[in-house]
């Protein structure tokens, strides 16, 4: 058995390292100093992680919070995993439902089954309905908010902060600091155990609300705003810069913690932004905030490079090479595959009824970039902004948002549409359309794009609720409130199938309770114990039918 410098067992987790996965929010490519030295931001922690690890300046994502996170957690494009937009309020099975399909297995579910202790802290934004919250999808512990945005200053009784399935009425302070504290507590608790941990820390930095005029309060702590202003940062950018620098300082606390606990050499750290930065352009799709996307056009909610190309780096002390800058084209789905690979879990070919698109980046990194990532087409779609990138070339068009998620209708629209062709090796700002100059490249990429959308399996699994059509359902159900377990709309077989989220043929107490309100959970617990005739803590279908 191996030992580290302090004599601790390094193999005690059966070769499975800890994973600290940090996601920033609306953080543009140009506001990572190691990417773009023209930024006035100072992020010493992230600079050090990049310098002592691997940085990917050619990383691509979906330019919106929910879909981006869904891709990282499923290894699939958002057009496939069900999160083709941010999550909505429509219940599962209704027209327009937006959420990760129930037959799609998410990253924390894989890791939990492999023995990881799993914790999520900060922003979720992958669904707030029954079956969608973190504790439904593989996380042992969750503390944060479910929706897309939240004020930075959290006050008792006045926030949307949750602790697992219940409202958190007591927390007070700055969101960045609270999320860091909760992650630190989780890491400390699990560091001494035999099981590895997966800590998902999703800051809302640097998502709005942010101060851009003097009539508004700051979202960053005043001391950090003063630091920015004192060294000449413009007023417009001061709150924005302060939020990110404050976040970097808090990440530094966790990096120091890993060293303090003697587990840095057994912990993979991954940092990524969910999508490109907002801009101050009129009618900017993601809101008007002073983000910095470096040399790229567009920003959040656009499929120009400013929305797609964002900060991404990995660091694993003593394991990954230092100062490696990889120019290979990588993407959101690769995070899913890389984490599974690191955990010793085979990367599946399929997830639900669509393929896994990601590839592990471990062999590429461990070879110091000599083993390259095979060239592949990367597909983009959001609000009718459609594109495909392969090598240096990118095909792009805005065909309108009326077709999604009817992919057959989108295919019909694409067939008759004129798309723009860019050579990103020479035209990173996407200004020069080469469609007529390179007809063979244009035709090949257009065919690849159409073929992709023609082959998506858009089917959702059997919904958890059945009975009346969505328009006939009571108001509470339309808002995502789960019906009682005694609902006569479902047979025991249907109920069992709906609650057995991991498909293992038994129901745990947590699965049986579901997202019950405070008043229903005790009753469901009592009924579970009554039905559990052999007292093994699991219900078989035959027990449920009694």
C-alpha positions, -999 to 999 in steps of 0.1 A, spaced: 0 0 0 14 34 -10 22 62 15 23 99 11 50 123 26 31 122 59 28 85 60 -9 84 52 -23 56 31 -28 68 -5 -45 36 -17 -71 35 10 -99 46 -14 -92 16 -37 -75 38 -63 -104 63 -65 -93 99 -60 -114 127 -45 -129 151 -70 -134 188 -63 -155 202 -92 -158 240 -92 -181 259 -116 -183 296 -120 -213 313 -136 -213 335 -167 -175 338 -165 -161 348 -199 -130 334 -215 -112 368 -213 -116 371 -176 -92 342 -168 -59 360 -168 -40 329 -179 -62 329 -210 -61 367 -217 -35 391 -202 -56 421 -213 -80 416 -184 -76 438 -153 -87 408 -131 -63 393 -106 -70 356 -99 -39 342 -82 -55 310 -72 -68 300 -106 -35 313 -122 -15 290 -99 -38 260 -105 -34 265 -143 4 270 -140 7 238 -120 -18 219 -141 -35 217 -175 -54 246 -191 -77 241 -221 -82 274 -240 -102 256 -267 -130 243 -245 -166 246 -257 -199 245 -239 -236 254 -243 -241 292 -238 -268 289 -211 -266 278 -175 -289 249 -173 -282 231 -206 -244 236 -200 -246 219 -166 -268 191 -180 -241 183 -206 -214 181 -180 -235 159 -158 -247 135 -186 -220 134 -213 -246 143 -239 -257 173 -259 -286 193 -244 -306 184 -274 -304 148 -263 -305 147 -225 -337 167 -223 -324 200 -210 -327 218 -244 -334 250 -225 -332 259 -188 -355 239 -166 -392 250 -166 -423 246 -145 -441 222 -168 -446 188 -152 -429 157 -166 -449 144 -195 -465 177 -205 -458 196 -237 -428 218 -234 -413 199 -205 -376 208 -200 -355 186 -178 -330 158 -178 -347 126 -189 -354 101 -161 -337 73 -180 -305 94 -183 -281 85 -155 -263 116 -141 -227 118 -130 -233 119 -92 -255 88 -96 -226 69 -112 -202 81 -85 -225 74 -56 -229 38 -68 -191 35 -71 -187 44 -34 -183 82 -35 -197 105 -9 -214 132 -29 -221 168 -20 -234 198 -40 -231 233 -28 -244 265 -45 -264 267 -77 -283 237 -90 -305 249 -119 -311 214 -132 -347 212 -121 -368 219 -90 -397 194 -95 -402 160 -81 -374 137 -93 -351 166 -104 -335 180 -72 -299 171 -62 -310 145 -36 -330 128 -64 -300 126 -87 -272 111 -67 -262 137 -41 -260 127 -5 -260 164 6 -272 196 -11 -270 231 2 -277 259 -21 -305 272 -44 -324 254 -71 -332 280 -97 -310 300 -120 -301 332 -100 -300 343 -64 -290 375 -46 -254 373 -32 -264 386 2 -283 359 21 -305 368 50 -323 345 74 -359 337 63 -355 358 31 -336 335 8 -343 305 -15 -315 285 0 -323 249 6 -306 222 28 -313 189 11 -351 190 5 -360 216 32 -358 254 31 -328 268 50 -342 296 72 -310 303 92 -281 309 69 -267 345 67 -238 360 48 -223 363 13 -232 334 -10 -196 329 -22 -184 326 14 -213 304 25 -210 280 -4 -172 277 3 -178 271 40 -203 243 33 -179 227 8 -151 229 34 -172 213 60 -181 185 36 -145 179 26 -133 179 62 -160 154 72 -152 130 44 -114 134 41 -106 110 70 -130 83 57 -123 53 36 -146 64 8 -136 90 -17 -157 122 -21 -171 142 -50 -176 178 -40 -195 199 -65 -191 236 -58 -212 258 -81 -208 295 -74 -233 320 -87 -203 343 -93 -204 362 -116 -241 359 -125 -263 390 -121 -275 409 -101 -244 431 -103 -240 469 -98 -236 487 -130 -248 521 -119 -244 541 -88 -280 539 -76 -276 502 -69 -258 484 -40 -228 462 -47 -231 424 -49 -194 419 -39 -182 427 -4 -173 464 -2 -136 457 7 -132 438 -26 -149 465 -46 -126 491 -30 -95 470 -40 -106 471 -76 -114 508 -77 -82 517 -58 -61 502 -86 -80 519 -114 -107 494 -124 -136 513 -140 -168 518 -119 -187 498 -145 -165 468 -140 -157 472 -103 -185 450 -89 -179 424 -116 -142 422 -110 -147 422 -72 -171 392 -74 -146 371 -93 -116 381 -72 -136 373 -41 -145 339 -56 -108 332 -64 -98 340 -28 -124 315 -15 -112 288 -39 -78 294 -25 -91 285 9 -101 251 -4 -68 245 -22 -50 253 11 -75 229 29 -65 200 7 -29 206 16 -37 209 53 -55 176 52 -28 159 33 -51 149 4 -40 172 -24 -21 144 -42 -53 123 -41 -77 151 -53 -85 161 -88 -95 198 -90 -115 209 -120 -125 245 -127 -148 256 -155 -173 283 -164 -208 273 -174 -210 296 -204 -197 329 -218 -199 362 -201 -227 387 -205 -220 419 -225 -231 455 -224 -245 453 -259 -281 465 -264 -306 436 -260 -279 412 -250 -296 378 -247 -281 370 -213 -287 404 -196 -265 435 -198 -234 431 -176 -197 439 -184 -183 405 -191 -151 399 -210 -150 372 -237 -115 381 -250 -112 382 -288 -145 364 -294 -178 378 -307 -210 373 -289 -215 362 -253 -239 343 -231 -270 328 -249 -253 331 -283 -235 304 -302 -208 327 -314 -175 318 -298 -180 343 -270 -209 322 -257 -192 289 -263 -155 292 -255 -150 296 -217 -123 290 -190 -114 254 -182 -85 239 -163 -75 208 -143 -50 203 -115 -40 171 -97 -9 175 -76 18 151 -85 -3 133 -111 -11 157 -140 17 175 -158 24 211 -149 21 241 -173 5 221 -200 -16 242 -224 -37 220 -246 -50 235 -278 -70 203 -286 -108 210 -290 -126 197 -259 -161 202 -247 -186 199 -218 -194 162 -224 -158 154 -218 -161 163 -181 -186 135 -176 -163 109 -193 -132 122 -176 -147 119 -141 -160 84 -147 -125 74 -160 -108 89 -130 -132 70 -107 -125 37 -125 -161 35 -140 -164 24 -176 -177 52 -198 -210 40 -212 -217 41 -250 -253 52 -244 -271 72 -217 -308 66 -220 -316 64 -257 -289 86 -271 -251 82 -273 -226 95 -248 -206 122 -267 -178 128 -242 -143 113 -242 -120 111 -212 -92 136 -212 -70 116 -189 -48 99 -214 -43 131 -233 -32 149 -202 -10 121 -188 8 120 -222 15 157 -219 -7 163 -249 11 138 -272 -20 116 -274 -44 140 -291 -81 142 -289 -96 127 -321 -112 153 -344 -149 153 -341 -179 175 -348 -192 196 -319 -228 205 -322 -244 237 -308 -280 247 -305 -298 273 -284 -329 293 -292 -325 286 -329 -288 295 -329 -275 263 -345 -239 254 -353 -213 227 -358 -175 230 -354 -151 205 -368 -114 214 -368 -109 250 -378 -143 253 -395 -176 263 -380 -210 264 -397 -235 287 -380 -270 301 -385 -299 316 -365 -330 299 -379 -354 311 -351 -366 295 -319 -399 281 -332 -386 246 -340 -370 234 -308 -374 207 -295 -391 195 -326 -359 183 -342 -376 171 -374 -390 206 -379 -356 220 -373 -341 196 -399 -367 208 -425 -358 244 -417 -320 238 -420 -323 221 -453 -335 253 -469 -314 277 -449 -282 295 -458 -256 291 -431 -224 310 -425 -191 293 -427 -161 306 -407 -125 295 -406 -117 301 -369 -79 297 -374 -80 329 -393 -112 346 -382 -118 340 -345 -143 369 -344 -165 352 -370 -168 381 -395 -159 365 -428 -185 341 -444 -167 316 -466 -198 297 -477 -194 305 -514 -156 302 -514 -155 267 -498 -186 249 -511 -173 214 -503 -165 222 -467 -199 240 -464 -218 210 -479 -200 185 -457 -206 203 -425 -242 211 -434 -249 174 -440 -233 165 -407 -254 190 -389 -287 178 -406 -277 142 -400 -272 148 -363 -306 165 -357 -323 138 -378 -310 110 -355 -318 125 -321 -341 103 -300 -364 130 -284 -385 105 -265 -390 110 -228 -395 80 -205 -429 72 -190 -438 102 -168 -440 99 -130 -476 111 -131 -504 97 -153 -541 103 -158 -555 136 -171 -538 156 -198 -517 185 -186 -544 211 -194 -569 191 -172 -545 187 -143 -551 208 -111 -532 239 -106 -509 224 -80 -497 197 -104 -490 223 -131 -467 240 -106 -448 207 -102 -463 196 -69 -463 158 -67 -497 141 -61 -500 120 -30 -488 84 -30 -524 73 -26 -535 89 -58 -559 66 -77 -544 77 -110 -516 51 -106 -515 14 -100 -488 -1 -76 -469 -12 -107 -469 24 -121 -460 39 -88 -432 14 -83 -418 22 -118 -421 59 -112 -403 59 -78 -376 34 -87 -354 61 -101 -322 40 -104 -340 10 -119 -326 -15 -94 -359 -32 -87 -363 -20 -51 -375 12 -34 -355 28 -7 -372 51 19 -358 82 1 -373 70 -33 -406 61 -16 -409 96 0 -399 115 -31 -403 152 -29 -429 151 -1 -439 182 18 -432 184 55 -467 171 63 -465 141 40 -430 128 47 -438 114 82 -469 97 68 -450 82 39 -422 70 63 -447 53 85 -463 36 55 -429 25 42 -421 8 75 -455 -9 75 -451 -22 40 -414 -33 46 -425 -67 60 -390 -81 62 -375 -49 77 -346 -47 52 -351 -11 44 -361 -18 9 -395 -24 -8 -401 -51 -34 -430 -47 -58 -449 -75 -40 -446 -56 -7 -460 -25 -22 -490 -44 -35 -500 -56 0 
